């Protein structure tokens, strides 16, 4: 931890030009005495950090000494910074994250208005909550604290969950909390947009399981809940299909239509997903899914004809 703090301190002084011991102590949440010892260690390592006493003084890097690019090429750092800037907005005041951003930002002299890449990972319906949730989840993971919240599942059923958090994941345009759910007694992914009243709980002991094993549990669960579905799409949908399906699952017929064969979780959400393609899509197999979709559409029509 101290080596990491020394490197971060070096980058802060290099970037800001002049920084006081008090500012460094507040940033790293340590005492002034600790900062003095760290500055002394940097000096012993041959890094020319000088100081000016009195008002307006502080520590600074002596002239002609630069912290060179230790991590990434300029183009690589530019791409990472586009991601980091968005995450910085979402995570807010997180010391560990901000230090990481500083390290990457220091790898090149960033010019104004030259960003070639812009990334937005926020969610239009919960931008403020997302920022708060990510901060709390990150804190819970770092401190081994339970998370307690109300959750709405895909069947629109509400329940209180107590979760041992493991990871924050961003997949297919959505943020997820990955953890062990004590309500279900199993590992689960929770969409952040379906979480309400999130708060920290008691401390817990981490389970002895790897991330690979957890992914294996998710893959097995997906496989068990999935069915093989054959869909037929219109000619004009052809070029758009790779937005939704893997290319190897798409075949074109002699008539110019498209056949997609894929596996999907067997639940109500599947019918809603297929209906999102409107009249451009038809279920070919399995037959029972065709019947279920027809009955589902009848219920929708009843809302408008009743």
Rosetta blueprint (number, residue, H / E / L):
1 X L
2 X H
3 X H
4 X H
5 X H
6 X H
7 X H
8 X H
9 X H
10 X H
11 X H
12 X H
13 X H
14 X H
15 X H
16 X H
17 X L
18 X L
19 X E
20 X L
21 X H
22 X H
23 X H
24 X H
25 X H
26 X H
27 X H
28 X H
29 X L
30 X L
31 X L
32 X H
33 X H
34 X H
35 X H
36 X H
37 X H
38 X H
39 X H
40 X H
41 X H
42 X H
43 X H
44 X H
45 X L
46 X L
47 X L
48 X L
49 X E
50 X E
51 X E
52 X E
53 X L
54 X L
55 X L
56 X L
57 X L
58 X E
59 X E
60 X E
61 X E
62 X L
63 X L
64 X L
65 X L
66 X L
67 X L
68 X L
69 X L
70 X L
71 X L
72 X L
73 X L
74 X H
75 X H
76 X H
77 X H
78 X H
79 X H
80 X H
81 X H
82 X H
83 X H
84 X H
85 X H
86 X H
87 X H
88 X H
89 X H
90 X H
91 X H
92 X L
93 X L
94 X L
95 X H
96 X H
97 X H
98 X H
99 X H
100 X H
101 X H
102 X H
103 X H
104 X H
105 X H
106 X L
107 X L
108 X L
109 X L
110 X L
111 X L
112 X L
113 X L
114 X L
115 X L
116 X L
117 X L
118 X L
119 X L
120 X L
121 X L
122 X L
123 X L
124 X L
125 X L
126 X L
127 X H
128 X H
129 X H
130 X H
131 X H
132 X H
133 X H
134 X H
135 X H
136 X H
137 X H
138 X H
139 X H
140 X H
141 X H
142 X H
143 X H
144 X L
145 X E
146 X E
147 X E
148 X E
149 X E
150 X E
151 X E
152 X E
153 X L
154 X L
155 X L
156 X L
157 X L
158 X E
159 X E
160 X E
161 X E
162 X E
163 X E
164 X E
165 X E
166 X E
167 X E
168 X E
169 X E
170 X E
171 X E
172 X L
173 X L
174 X E
175 X E
176 X E
177 X E
178 X E
179 X E
180 X E
181 X E
182 X L
183 X L
184 X L
185 X L
186 X E
187 X E
188 X E
189 X E
190 X E
191 X E
192 X H
193 X H
194 X H
195 X E
196 X E
197 X E
198 X E
199 X E
200 X E
201 X E
202 X E
203 X E
204 X L
205 X L
206 X L
207 X L
208 X L
209 X L
210 X L
211 X H
212 X H
213 X H
214 X H
215 X H
216 X H
217 X H
218 X H
219 X H
220 X H
221 X H
222 X H
223 X H
224 X H
225 X H
226 X E
227 X E
228 X E
229 X E
230 X E
231 X E
232 X E
233 X E
234 X L
235 X H
236 X H
237 X H
238 X H
239 X H
240 X H
241 X H
242 X H
243 X H
244 X L
245 X L
246 X L
247 X H
248 X H
249 X H
250 X E
251 X E
252 X E
253 X L
254 X L
255 X L
256 X L
257 X L
258 X E
259 X E
260 X E
261 X E
262 X E
263 X E
264 X E
265 X E
266 X L
267 X L
268 X H
269 X H
270 X H
271 X H
272 X H
273 X H
274 X H
275 X H
276 X L
277 X L
278 X H
279 X H
280 X H
281 X E
282 X E
283 X E
284 X E
285 X E
286 X L
287 X H
288 X H
289 X H
290 X H
291 X H
292 X H
293 X H
294 X H
295 X H
296 X H
297 X H
298 X H
299 X H
300 X H
301 X H
302 X H
303 X H
304 X H
305 X H
306 X L
